């Protein structure tokens, strides 16, 4: 097609098509997924920051409240008042610490059962605790029962730490 043919073809075009072409604007596609994707990314970033700050705070608190675990060369004995049973341990309050200076009188402790902890029931029945198959439901002590506890391991006693202070019992029995 030469320029003369092209010019003739242009003259034969209807003017309304020319006007339409001049006023034509291409439709702009709105990318709403970009907007919502940006909002979602910002939300994820905010949640991630909050989780990281909470984790950091939690780790620093754990360092501040970290307790040392001690092992004695021989078993110590003490008497406690039974408060309540709770899974693999029971909560108790010291009433007689014997010759030990580890815990004060009225210290709130969790007496934790470990493998081979000997537990004597009120009727004299002896059971050996197995953490893989705990059967603490058979322990028939009532609140206020005096219980003798032998232990070798314990955590550092922290005043005000309530029942989070732990003693790992080797033998427990109602006091006689």
C-alpha positions as CSV (number, residue, x, y, z in Angstrom):
1,X,0.0,0.0,0.0
2,X,1.4,3.3,-1.0
3,X,0.7,6.7,0.5
4,X,-1.9,7.6,-2.1
5,X,-3.9,4.4,-1.4
6,X,-3.6,5.0,2.3
7,X,-4.8,8.6,2.0
8,X,-7.8,7.5,-0.1
9,X,-8.7,4.9,2.5
10,X,-8.5,7.4,5.3
11,X,-10.9,9.8,3.4
12,X,-13.5,7.0,3.1
13,X,-13.6,6.4,6.9
14,X,-16.8,7.5,8.6
15,X,-16.1,10.4,10.9
16,X,-17.8,8.8,13.9
17,X,-15.1,6.1,13.9
18,X,-12.4,8.7,13.8
19,X,-14.1,10.6,16.8
20,X,-14.4,7.3,18.6
21,X,-10.7,6.6,18.1
22,X,-9.7,10.0,19.3
23,X,-11.7,9.7,22.5
24,X,-10.7,6.1,23.2
25,X,-9.1,5.4,26.5
26,X,-8.0,1.9,27.4
27,X,-9.7,0.4,30.4
28,X,-7.4,0.5,33.4
29,X,-7.3,-2.9,35.1
30,X,-7.6,-2.5,38.8
31,X,-5.3,-4.8,40.6
32,X,-7.2,-5.2,43.9
33,X,-5.1,-8.3,44.7
34,X,-2.1,-6.0,45.0
35,X,-3.9,-3.8,47.5
36,X,-5.1,-6.8,49.6
37,X,-1.8,-8.5,49.3
38,X,0.0,-5.4,50.7
39,X,-2.5,-5.3,53.6
40,X,-2.0,-9.0,54.4
41,X,1.8,-8.6,54.3
42,X,1.7,-5.6,56.7
43,X,-0.5,-7.6,59.0
44,X,1.8,-10.6,59.0
45,X,4.8,-8.3,59.7
46,X,3.0,-6.7,62.7
47,X,2.0,-10.1,64.1
48,X,5.5,-11.4,63.6
49,X,7.0,-8.4,65.5
50,X,4.6,-8.9,68.4
51,X,5.4,-12.6,68.6
52,X,9.2,-11.9,68.5
53,X,8.9,-9.3,71.2
54,X,6.8,-11.6,73.4
55,X,9.3,-14.5,72.9
56,X,12.2,-12.2,73.8
57,X,10.4,-11.0,76.9
58,X,9.6,-14.6,77.9
59,X,13.3,-15.7,77.5
60,X,14.5,-12.8,79.6
61,X,12.0,-13.7,82.3
62,X,13.1,-17.3,82.2
63,X,16.7,-16.3,82.8
64,X,15.6,-14.1,85.7
65,X,13.6,-16.8,87.4
66,X,16.0,-19.7,86.5
67,X,16.5,-22.0,89.4
68,X,19.4,-24.2,90.2
69,X,18.9,-27.9,90.7
70,X,20.8,-29.4,93.6
71,X,21.7,-33.0,94.4
72,X,22.5,-34.0,97.9
73,X,25.1,-36.6,98.8
74,X,22.5,-38.4,100.9
75,X,18.8,-38.3,101.3
76,X,17.2,-35.6,103.5
77,X,13.9,-36.0,105.3
78,X,11.2,-33.5,106.1
79,X,7.5,-33.5,107.0
80,X,4.9,-31.6,104.9
81,X,1.2,-31.0,105.1
82,X,-0.5,-32.3,102.0
83,X,-2.5,-29.7,100.1
84,X,-3.6,-31.2,96.8
85,X,-2.6,-33.8,94.2
86,X,-1.7,-32.6,90.7
87,X,-0.6,-35.3,88.2
88,X,3.0,-36.3,88.8
89,X,3.4,-34.2,92.0
90,X,1.5,-32.9,95.0
91,X,1.5,-29.5,96.6
92,X,2.5,-29.3,100.2
93,X,3.6,-26.9,103.0
94,X,6.6,-27.8,105.2
95,X,5.8,-28.4,108.9
96,X,9.1,-30.0,110.0
97,X,12.4,-29.6,108.1
98,X,14.4,-31.9,110.4
99,X,18.1,-31.0,110.5
100,X,17.9,-29.5,107.1
101,X,18.3,-25.7,106.4
102,X,17.2,-26.0,102.8
103,X,13.6,-25.0,103.3
104,X,11.9,-22.9,105.9
105,X,8.8,-23.9,107.9
106,X,5.7,-23.1,105.9
107,X,7.5,-23.2,102.6
108,X,5.1,-24.0,99.7
109,X,6.6,-26.8,97.7
110,X,5.7,-29.1,94.8
111,X,6.8,-32.7,95.7
112,X,7.5,-34.3,92.4
113,X,7.5,-38.0,91.8
114,X,10.2,-39.5,89.6
115,X,11.0,-42.9,88.3
116,X,11.1,-45.4,91.2
117,X,9.7,-43.0,93.8
118,X,8.2,-45.2,96.6
119,X,4.8,-44.0,97.6
120,X,3.1,-45.5,100.7
121,X,-0.7,-45.2,101.0
122,X,-2.7,-44.8,104.3
123,X,-3.2,-48.6,104.4
124,X,0.5,-49.3,104.1
125,X,0.3,-50.4,100.4
126,X,3.6,-49.6,98.6
127,X,3.5,-48.4,95.0
128,X,6.5,-47.4,92.8
129,X,5.8,-44.4,90.6
130,X,6.3,-44.8,86.9
131,X,6.0,-41.5,84.9
132,X,5.1,-43.6,81.7
133,X,2.1,-45.0,83.5
134,X,1.3,-42.6,86.3
135,X,-1.3,-43.9,88.8
136,X,-1.6,-41.1,91.3
137,X,-5.3,-41.5,91.5
138,X,-4.8,-44.3,94.1
139,X,-3.2,-41.9,96.6
140,X,-5.8,-41.5,99.3
141,X,-4.4,-38.6,101.4
142,X,-6.8,-35.9,102.5
143,X,-5.9,-32.2,102.6
144,X,-4.0,-31.6,105.8
145,X,-2.5,-35.1,106.0
146,X,1.1,-35.0,107.3
147,X,3.5,-36.7,104.9
148,X,7.1,-37.7,105.4
149,X,9.2,-37.0,102.3
150,X,12.7,-38.2,101.5
151,X,14.5,-36.5,98.7
152,X,17.9,-36.1,97.1
153,X,17.2,-33.5,94.4
154,X,15.6,-30.1,94.8
155,X,15.5,-26.7,93.1
156,X,16.8,-23.6,94.7
157,X,14.2,-22.3,97.1
158,X,12.9,-18.9,96.0
159,X,10.8,-16.9,98.5
160,X,7.5,-16.0,97.0
161,X,7.8,-18.6,94.3
162,X,4.9,-20.6,96.0
163,X,4.4,-24.1,94.7
164,X,6.9,-23.7,91.9
165,X,9.7,-24.6,94.4
166,X,10.3,-28.3,93.7
167,X,11.5,-31.3,95.6
168,X,12.1,-34.6,93.7
169,X,10.9,-37.3,96.2
170,X,12.5,-40.7,96.5
171,X,10.1,-41.9,99.1
172,X,6.8,-40.4,100.5
173,X,4.6,-41.9,103.2
174,X,2.0,-40.6,105.6
175,X,3.6,-39.5,108.9
176,X,3.2,-41.9,111.8
